Amino acid sequence: MAAASLLECRQCSRLARHLSEVRKQHPEYHARPVLPFGVAAPRLLIVGLAPGMHGANRTGRPFTGDYAGILLYKTLHKHGLANQAQGASADDGLQLRHCRITNAVKCLPPENKPLPDEIKRCNGYLRAEIDVLPKSATLLALGSIAHQAVIRALGLKLRDYVFKHAACHVLPDGRTLFDSYHCSRYNTQTRRLTPEMFDAVVGAIAQHIR
């Protein structure tokens, strides 16, 4: 996947129009497709849903500057997968260890809700990212949409790999896919996902990849 081609992607007309409006309202925002972040040959690929309006869409780095990133980076740091516990801006010195973060949909969707055809259209980018992973790499899907995007990118059938929090799926190519509820504000405030639940999943992954 060429970074330049992704940054200039306009395949989804609704998302492209939305980003144009966001740039008018917030000219200082990134407001373009958001590139993956992390090491080039990761042992772990973390897949989220899409950039947040005032998070990755603003900073240009996944899970950076928004509520969901607070729990994510704090937990990654605890398990030795990041050099610091916070990610506030793209130049804050945060470095990931052994892992890489991306999204199923690279552009900010209106109301944080991408349409099914937009998810499918963007799946080629995720497929290209997975294709170049080391054969021993592990994946973590944050939420059911990210889980389904990974399964589609691998050319597998959704009915054979059902999303469930803390599930661990052994894939036909030998890789492993872990599932977790998304670390969004809604999920954490409603206690659908607690810090302890997320820590257990990331801890299991950290042990697995080592």
N, C-alpha and C positions, 0 to 999 in steps of 0.2 A: 504494500500500500504506500503510494507516494504521498507525503505530507502535503505537498503543494496541490495535488489533485483533490484531496479531501477538503482542504481549506476553501477551495473554489467550487465545491459541489453545490449544485442547485437542482438536483433531481426531484426534490419534493417542492412543488410550487407553493403550497400553503406555508411550509416552514421557511422558504426563502422570503416570501412576502412578510412573514412575521418578523424575521430577523431584520429586514429592512426598516420596519417600523420601530423596532427596538433601538436600532442604531440612530434613528432620528431623535428618539426620546433620551437616549443615553449614549452620546457620541464617544464617551470614554470607555464604553464596554467593549469586550472582545466581539460579541455578537456575530460569531461565525461558527462553523463546525469546530468542535473541540477535539483536539488530537489526544491520543493515549498518552499516559504519563508513567514513567518508571524505567526499569532496566530493559535493555534491548532483547536479552534472551532470558526471560523470567522463569522461575520455577512455578510461579503462581500468576495467573491472569484473573483479575477481579473485574466482573462485568456488572455495571450499574444499568439504570434505565436510560436517562437522558440528562443533559445539563440543566441545572436549576437557574432560574431567572437572575438571581443576584449572587449565585455561586459561580459555577464553571462558566456560565454564559458571560459573566462579568470579568472573571479573572483569566479565562482561557485555559484552566487546568482542572481536570476532573475532581469533583468533591472539594473544591478549594473555595473557602469564603462563605460556605453555607452551613446550615445546621446539620445536615447529614454527614458532612465531613468531620464534625467534631468527634463523634463516636468512632467513625472509621479510622481516622489517623491516630487517635488515642490508643485504640486497640491494636493496630498494626505496630505502633511503637512499643507497646507492652510486650509483644511477642517477637521483637527483634526484626521486624519487617520495615521499619522506618527509623530514620535517625533522630526524629523529634516527634512530639505528640500533637503538634498543631500544624494546620495548613491554612494560612490566611490570604496569601497572595502568591503569584507565580514566581516571585523573586525572594521568598522568605527563607531559602536555604534548605527546604525540605527535600530529602532524598529517600527514595524507596530502596529496600534491600530485598533482592531475590524476587521481586514482584512488579507488576505493571497493572495499571488501572485504565479501563476504557468504559464505553457505554454502548448499549445496544442501538441507540439512536444518537447520532453525533450532534444534532442541532436542538436548540431549545424549542419545545412544542408549546403552542398556546395552552394555558391552564395546566401545564405539565402532563398533558395527555396526548401522546402521539397516536395517530390513526393506524389501524392494522396494515394498510398498504405502505405507510411510511416506515414502519418497523421492518417489513419485508424488503423494501427497496434499499434500506440501509444495511441489510444483512450481509451484503457482499463485502462491505468493509470489515465487518466482524469476522467473516469467513477467512479473509486474507490475513487477519491478525492471528487467528487460531492456526492457520496453515503453517506459519513460520515459527510456531512455538516449538521448543524442544520436545521430543517424543515423550519425555518423562514429566512434562508439565502438568500442573493441576489447575483446575478452574474453580472459581467461586462465583455463583450467580446470586445477585442481590435482588430478590423478588421474582415473581413468576414470569413476568414479561422478559426479563433478562435470561431466565432459565430457558424459556421457549426459544428465544433468539439463539442461544448457544446450540440447542438441539437442532434447530433448523440449519444453522451454519455448518453443522457436522453431517447434514444429510440424513439424520435419524428421524424416527417417528415419535411424535410427542406422547402418544399413548403408552410407549414403552418406558418413558422416563418422566414420571409424575413429580411435579414440584411439591416439596414438603420441607418446612424448616428443619435444618440439621440433617437432611438426607444426604447420603453419599452414594453416588452412582458410578459404577465402574463402566467405562465406555469401551466400545469394541476395539479401539486403537490402543487400549491399555491405559489411557489417561483417566483421571478421576475428576468428577464434577461434584462439588459440594453446593448445597443450597442454604440460603439464609433469607429471612425476611429482610426487606430493604431497611437500611438504618435512617429512614426519613423522620422528619419531625412528627408526623402523624403517628407512625408506628411506635416511636419511642414514648411519646406523650400518652398514648392510649395503653401503653404497656404491652402491646402485642409483641414488641421486641424490647427486652430489657438489656441493659449492659451485660448482665451475667449470661444471658442467652447468646448474645453476639460473641462475647469473650470465649464461650465454650466452643463455638464453631471455628473461630479463628485460631484458637489454641490447638484444636484437633488438626487443622490444616498445617499449622507451623510444625507440629510433630510429624505429620505425614511427609512433608516435603524435605525434612531433614533426615 
